């Protein structure tokens, strides 16, 4: 680790990611959000909180899930 006094504030910066890298990072972030949302919906259904799970699925429509008879299913559009 460098000492603060050794860092040049006008020196080299982190390079900007290319458009392809940005899209890849965005896709990874969206997939991670979707996976975490799925886990939350599963936990709510396991606790018997089906209505709360339905509300959460409706609020985060982009996750692509819905609740049917207390089970998390992937929504078919």
Rosetta constraint file for C-alpha pairs under 8 A:
AtomPair CA 2 CA 6 HARMONIC 6.33 0.50
AtomPair CA 2 CA 7 HARMONIC 6.98 0.50
AtomPair CA 3 CA 7 HARMONIC 6.87 0.50
AtomPair CA 7 CA 11 HARMONIC 7.88 0.50
AtomPair CA 17 CA 21 HARMONIC 5.69 0.50
AtomPair CA 17 CA 22 HARMONIC 6.10 0.50
AtomPair CA 18 CA 22 HARMONIC 6.18 0.50
AtomPair CA 19 CA 23 HARMONIC 6.21 0.50
AtomPair CA 20 CA 24 HARMONIC 6.18 0.50
AtomPair CA 21 CA 25 HARMONIC 6.13 0.50
AtomPair CA 22 CA 26 HARMONIC 6.09 0.50
AtomPair CA 23 CA 27 HARMONIC 6.12 0.50
AtomPair CA 24 CA 28 HARMONIC 6.21 0.50
AtomPair CA 25 CA 29 HARMONIC 6.16 0.50
AtomPair CA 26 CA 30 HARMONIC 6.13 0.50
AtomPair CA 27 CA 31 HARMONIC 6.08 0.50
AtomPair CA 28 CA 32 HARMONIC 6.12 0.50
AtomPair CA 29 CA 33 HARMONIC 6.17 0.50
AtomPair CA 30 CA 34 HARMONIC 6.11 0.50
AtomPair CA 31 CA 35 HARMONIC 6.12 0.50
AtomPair CA 32 CA 36 HARMONIC 6.19 0.50
AtomPair CA 33 CA 37 HARMONIC 6.07 0.50
AtomPair CA 33 CA 63 HARMONIC 7.84 0.50
AtomPair CA 34 CA 38 HARMONIC 6.16 0.50
AtomPair CA 34 CA 63 HARMONIC 5.05 0.50
AtomPair CA 35 CA 39 HARMONIC 6.39 0.50
AtomPair CA 36 CA 40 HARMONIC 6.31 0.50
AtomPair CA 37 CA 41 HARMONIC 6.20 0.50
AtomPair CA 37 CA 63 HARMONIC 7.04 0.50
AtomPair CA 38 CA 42 HARMONIC 6.18 0.50
AtomPair CA 38 CA 63 HARMONIC 7.82 0.50
AtomPair CA 38 CA 65 HARMONIC 7.57 0.50
AtomPair CA 38 CA 72 HARMONIC 7.75 0.50
AtomPair CA 39 CA 43 HARMONIC 6.18 0.50
AtomPair CA 40 CA 44 HARMONIC 6.24 0.50
AtomPair CA 41 CA 45 HARMONIC 6.21 0.50
AtomPair CA 41 CA 53 HARMONIC 5.39 0.50
AtomPair CA 41 CA 56 HARMONIC 7.50 0.50
AtomPair CA 41 CA 57 HARMONIC 7.39 0.50
AtomPair CA 41 CA 72 HARMONIC 6.74 0.50
AtomPair CA 42 CA 46 HARMONIC 6.10 0.50
AtomPair CA 42 CA 71 HARMONIC 7.61 0.50
AtomPair CA 42 CA 72 HARMONIC 6.43 0.50
AtomPair CA 43 CA 47 HARMONIC 6.25 0.50
AtomPair CA 44 CA 48 HARMONIC 6.36 0.50
AtomPair CA 44 CA 49 HARMONIC 5.08 0.50
AtomPair CA 44 CA 50 HARMONIC 6.60 0.50
AtomPair CA 44 CA 52 HARMONIC 7.14 0.50
AtomPair CA 44 CA 53 HARMONIC 5.72 0.50
AtomPair CA 45 CA 49 HARMONIC 5.38 0.50
AtomPair CA 45 CA 50 HARMONIC 5.25 0.50
AtomPair CA 45 CA 53 HARMONIC 6.51 0.50
AtomPair CA 45 CA 70 HARMONIC 5.57 0.50
AtomPair CA 45 CA 71 HARMONIC 6.64 0.50
AtomPair CA 45 CA 72 HARMONIC 7.64 0.50
AtomPair CA 48 CA 70 HARMONIC 7.42 0.50
AtomPair CA 49 CA 53 HARMONIC 6.23 0.50
AtomPair CA 50 CA 54 HARMONIC 6.09 0.50
AtomPair CA 50 CA 67 HARMONIC 7.25 0.50
AtomPair CA 50 CA 70 HARMONIC 5.51 0.50
AtomPair CA 51 CA 55 HARMONIC 6.21 0.50
AtomPair CA 52 CA 56 HARMONIC 6.17 0.50
AtomPair CA 53 CA 57 HARMONIC 6.08 0.50
AtomPair CA 53 CA 67 HARMONIC 6.91 0.50
AtomPair CA 54 CA 58 HARMONIC 6.09 0.50
AtomPair CA 54 CA 66 HARMONIC 6.57 0.50
AtomPair CA 54 CA 67 HARMONIC 5.60 0.50
AtomPair CA 55 CA 59 HARMONIC 6.04 0.50
AtomPair CA 56 CA 60 HARMONIC 6.21 0.50
AtomPair CA 57 CA 61 HARMONIC 6.00 0.50
AtomPair CA 57 CA 63 HARMONIC 7.38 0.50
AtomPair CA 57 CA 64 HARMONIC 7.89 0.50
AtomPair CA 57 CA 65 HARMONIC 6.06 0.50
AtomPair CA 57 CA 66 HARMONIC 5.74 0.50
AtomPair CA 57 CA 67 HARMONIC 7.45 0.50
AtomPair CA 58 CA 66 HARMONIC 7.42 0.50
AtomPair CA 60 CA 64 HARMONIC 7.99 0.50
AtomPair CA 61 CA 65 HARMONIC 7.26 0.50
AtomPair CA 64 CA 74 HARMONIC 5.85 0.50
AtomPair CA 64 CA 75 HARMONIC 5.26 0.50
AtomPair CA 64 CA 76 HARMONIC 7.94 0.50
AtomPair CA 65 CA 72 HARMONIC 6.55 0.50
AtomPair CA 65 CA 73 HARMONIC 5.60 0.50
AtomPair CA 65 CA 74 HARMONIC 4.45 0.50
AtomPair CA 65 CA 75 HARMONIC 4.90 0.50
AtomPair CA 66 CA 72 HARMONIC 5.85 0.50
AtomPair CA 66 CA 73 HARMONIC 5.53 0.50
AtomPair CA 66 CA 74 HARMONIC 6.28 0.50
AtomPair CA 66 CA 75 HARMONIC 5.73 0.50
AtomPair CA 67 CA 71 HARMONIC 5.43 0.50
AtomPair CA 67 CA 72 HARMONIC 4.74 0.50
AtomPair CA 67 CA 73 HARMONIC 6.14 0.50
AtomPair CA 68 CA 72 HARMONIC 6.54 0.50
AtomPair CA 68 CA 73 HARMONIC 6.96 0.50
